[in-house]
Amino acid sequence: MLKIAFSPIYKHPLPENHRFPMEKYELLPGQLLYEDIVKEDNFFEPKPLDEKWILNTHTKEYWTKLRHLSLSKSEVRATGFPLSKELVDREITILNGSVQAAVYALQHGIAMNIAGGTHHAYADRGEGFCLLNDIAVTANYLIENKLSNKVLVIDLDVHQGNGTASIFAGKPDVFTFSMHGEKNYPMRKEVSDLDYAVPDGTGDEVYLKILHSQLEIILKDFSPDFIIYQCGVDVLKSDKLGRLAMSIEGVKNRDAFVLGIAKSLKVPIICCMGGGYSPNVAKIVEAHTQVYRLAQDLYF
């Protein structure tokens, strides 16, 4: 069965006209049920993650400031969200959504988190709508508990996974791959194990050709036993922050390729939804919905 992490806490109230489309976290599970892609029992509601596993990735100083709501004004501004206890509770619930999805993926081959993909969070700070890094926390959880020896992070959000790259720099048991917009946020990029910066205006054909070649290069030298897939949909032509030119069909082909590789290698995979900022939220939801259809078709 396809297990999907979701909690009502994922949809956090934000100030009016905030540019982050928080409503997608309510609309996406509703769409999956409406289309009969999944049933209610596909969903599980994660509890907040135990502090031990947060501190396995994030610094004690940063976590203490975050938990006590004592970040400076500039630190709060960098995250893009007004800081509150409810927001912190949301973030640590999302963390456990990805961790528990990974445990389910070990059993079923694949699992999903309706949220997650918070790749801009560093060990000691938050950035870009990311306060804590669920990708890094999950990879470290798997390795610490000897559930995995080699984790491959495939980050296809349009923005570089800078926090994840920084956290795993020099650590051979986690391979970080980020394929992102060359001139997009963050302006100062980190160094992943493999980065590919895509020019503005890149469309489906070129994008998919690059992706195929880069994953082929990675898998020649790195043999993962777990994959964490950040499948952001801000690569769409309609995305107001993306600057690329991919179609809905192109995103579907991208996701099908990544899931197909995991299936053919018999490597468990989790999907974290990542970013999406199209003005029409229905386009964001449809682009995210595709990966759930693919998961059901390929695995169940």
C-alpha positions in Angstrom: 0.0 0.0 0.0 1.2 3.5 -0.8 1.6 5.3 2.6 1.4 9.1 2.6 2.3 11.4 5.5 -0.3 14.1 6.1 -1.5 16.2 9.0 -3.9 19.2 9.1 -1.1 21.1 10.8 0.7 21.2 7.4 -1.6 24.0 6.3 -0.4 26.8 8.5 -2.1 30.2 8.5 -0.1 33.0 7.0 -0.6 36.7 6.6 -2.9 37.8 3.7 -1.1 37.9 0.3 1.8 35.9 1.5 3.5 34.4 -1.6 3.8 30.9 -0.2 0.8 28.8 -1.3 0.1 27.1 2.0 -3.4 26.0 0.8 -1.9 23.3 -1.5 -1.3 21.1 1.6 -5.1 20.9 2.1 -6.0 20.8 -1.6 -3.6 18.0 -2.6 -4.9 15.2 -0.3 -8.4 16.3 -1.2 -7.6 15.9 -4.9 -6.0 12.5 -4.4 -9.2 11.3 -2.7 -11.5 13.0 -5.2 -9.8 11.3 -8.1 -9.8 8.0 -6.2 -6.0 7.8 -6.6 -5.9 6.8 -2.9 -8.2 6.0 0.0 -8.3 7.4 3.5 -6.3 4.5 4.8 -3.4 5.4 2.6 -2.8 8.4 4.8 -1.0 8.4 8.2 -0.7 11.3 10.5 2.8 11.8 11.9 3.5 13.0 15.4 6.2 15.7 16.1 9.6 14.2 15.7 11.6 13.4 18.9 14.2 16.1 19.6 17.0 13.4 19.5 16.6 13.1 15.7 16.5 16.9 15.2 19.8 17.3 17.1 21.3 14.5 15.0 21.2 17.0 12.1 20.7 20.5 13.5 22.9 22.3 16.0 21.8 22.5 19.6 22.2 26.3 19.6 19.9 26.7 16.5 17.3 24.2 17.7 17.2 25.9 21.2 16.6 29.3 19.6 14.0 28.0 17.3 12.1 26.1 20.0 12.1 29.1 22.4 11.2 31.5 19.5 14.3 33.5 20.1 15.6 33.8 16.6 16.7 37.3 15.7 14.6 39.5 13.3 17.1 38.8 10.5 17.0 35.1 11.1 13.2 35.1 11.0 13.2 37.2 7.9 15.5 34.7 6.1 13.0 31.9 6.7 10.2 33.8 5.0 7.6 32.9 7.6 6.4 34.7 10.8 7.8 32.6 13.7 5.4 31.0 16.2 5.1 27.9 18.3 2.5 26.6 15.9 4.9 27.0 13.0 7.7 25.1 14.9 5.2 22.3 15.7 4.3 22.1 12.0 8.0 21.8 11.0 8.8 19.0 13.4 5.6 17.2 12.4 6.7 17.4 8.7 10.1 16.1 9.7 8.6 13.0 11.2 6.3 12.6 8.2 9.4 12.1 6.0 11.1 9.9 8.6 8.1 7.6 9.0 7.5 7.6 5.2 11.1 6.3 4.8 10.3 3.5 7.2 7.2 2.6 5.2 9.2 2.8 1.9 11.5 0.1 3.3 8.5 -2.1 3.5 6.6 -1.1 0.4 9.2 0.2 -2.0 7.8 3.8 -2.0 6.1 6.3 0.3 5.3 10.0 0.2 5.1 13.1 2.3 2.4 15.7 1.3 4.9 18.3 2.5 8.7 18.3 3.1 11.6 18.8 0.8 12.8 21.6 3.0 16.3 21.7 1.4 17.2 25.3 2.2 17.5 24.7 5.9 21.1 24.5 7.2 22.3 22.7 10.3 22.4 26.1 12.1 19.8 28.3 10.4 16.7 28.4 8.3 16.2 30.0 4.8 13.7 30.2 2.0 10.6 28.8 3.6 12.6 26.0 5.3 13.3 26.0 9.0 14.4 22.4 9.5 15.8 20.0 6.8 13.6 16.9 6.6 15.7 15.5 3.8 18.9 15.6 5.9 17.1 14.5 9.1 15.6 11.5 7.3 18.9 10.5 5.7 20.7 10.7 9.0 17.9 8.7 10.7 18.2 5.9 8.2 22.0 5.8 8.5 22.1 6.1 12.3 19.6 3.3 12.7 21.5 1.1 10.2 18.4 1.1 7.9 20.6 2.4 5.0 24.3 2.6 4.2 24.1 4.8 1.1 21.4 7.4 0.5 21.0 9.3 -2.8 19.3 12.6 -2.6 17.8 13.6 -6.0 16.7 17.2 -5.7 14.9 18.5 -8.8 13.3 21.6 -7.2 14.2 24.7 -9.3 16.1 26.1 -6.4 19.4 24.5 -5.4 19.3 22.3 -2.3 21.9 24.5 -0.6 21.2 23.4 3.0 21.3 19.7 2.2 24.6 20.2 0.3 26.1 22.0 3.2 25.0 19.4 5.8 26.4 16.4 3.8 29.6 18.1 2.5 32.4 15.5 2.8 30.1 12.7 4.0 30.5 9.7 1.6 27.4 7.8 2.8 25.0 10.5 1.4 25.3 11.6 -2.3 23.6 15.0 -2.9 22.5 15.7 -6.5 20.8 19.1 -7.3 19.6 20.1 -10.7 18.4 23.6 -10.5 18.0 27.0 -12.2 21.3 28.6 -12.9 20.3 32.2 -12.1 17.7 31.4 -9.4 17.7 31.5 -5.6 19.9 31.1 -3.7 22.3 33.5 -5.4 25.3 32.0 -3.5 25.2 28.2 -4.2 26.7 25.5 -2.1 28.6 22.6 -3.6 26.6 19.3 -3.8 28.3 16.1 -4.8 26.9 16.8 -8.2 25.2 20.1 -9.3 23.8 20.9 -12.7 22.7 24.5 -13.2 20.0 24.8 -15.9 19.7 28.0 -18.0 16.6 30.1 -17.8 13.9 29.0 -20.3 14.9 25.4 -20.4 12.1 23.2 -21.6 11.1 19.6 -21.4 13.3 18.0 -24.1 16.6 19.6 -22.9 15.7 19.2 -19.2 15.0 15.5 -19.5 18.0 14.8 -21.6 20.2 16.4 -19.0 18.5 14.6 -16.1 19.0 11.2 -17.9 22.7 11.8 -18.4 23.4 13.1 -14.9 21.7 10.2 -13.2 23.5 7.8 -15.4 26.8 9.4 -14.3 25.9 9.2 -10.6 24.8 5.5 -10.7 28.0 4.5 -12.4 30.0 5.3 -9.2 27.4 5.4 -6.4 25.1 2.5 -5.6 22.4 3.8 -3.3 20.2 1.5 -1.1 17.8 4.4 -0.4 16.6 7.4 -2.5 15.1 10.6 -1.2 13.4 12.5 -4.1 12.6 16.2 -3.8 10.1 16.6 -6.6 9.4 20.4 -6.5 7.1 21.6 -9.3 8.5 25.1 -9.5 10.2 24.0 -12.8 6.8 24.7 -14.5 6.7 27.4 -17.1 3.7 28.9 -15.2 5.7 29.2 -12.0 6.3 32.8 -10.9 9.6 32.0 -9.2 10.9 29.3 -11.5 12.2 30.8 -14.8 12.2 27.5 -16.6 9.7 26.4 -19.3 8.6 22.9 -18.4 5.1 21.6 -19.1 2.9 19.5 -16.9 3.7 16.6 -19.2 7.4 17.2 -18.8 7.1 17.2 -15.1 5.2 13.9 -15.3 8.0 12.4 -17.5 10.6 13.6 -15.0 8.9 12.0 -12.1 8.2 8.8 -14.1 11.9 8.6 -14.9 13.1 8.9 -11.3 10.5 6.5 -9.9 11.3 4.1 -12.7 15.0 4.1 -11.8 14.2 3.4 -8.2 11.8 0.6 -9.1 14.2 -1.0 -11.6 17.1 -0.9 -9.1 14.8 -2.2 -6.3 15.8 0.8 -4.1 13.2 2.2 -1.7 12.3 5.8 -2.4 10.4 8.6 -0.6 9.0 11.6 -2.4 8.9 15.0 -0.7 6.8 17.6 -2.6 9.1 20.6 -2.5 8.2 24.0 -4.0 5.6 25.3 -6.5 4.5 28.9 -7.0 2.3 29.0 -10.0 -0.3 31.8 -9.6 -3.1 29.3 -10.3 -2.9 26.9 -7.3 -4.8 24.3 -9.3 -1.7 23.9 -11.6 0.5 23.3 -8.5 -1.9 20.7 -7.2 -2.2 18.9 -10.6 1.6 18.8 -11.0 2.0 17.3 -7.5 -0.9 14.9 -8.0 0.9 13.3 -11.0 3.6 11.7 -8.8 1.0 9.9 -6.7 -0.7 8.5 -9.8 2.7 7.3 -11.0 3.5 5.7 -7.7 0.3 3.8 -7.7 0.7 2.7 -11.3 4.3 1.6 -11.0 4.3 0.0 -7.5 0.8 -1.2 -6.6 
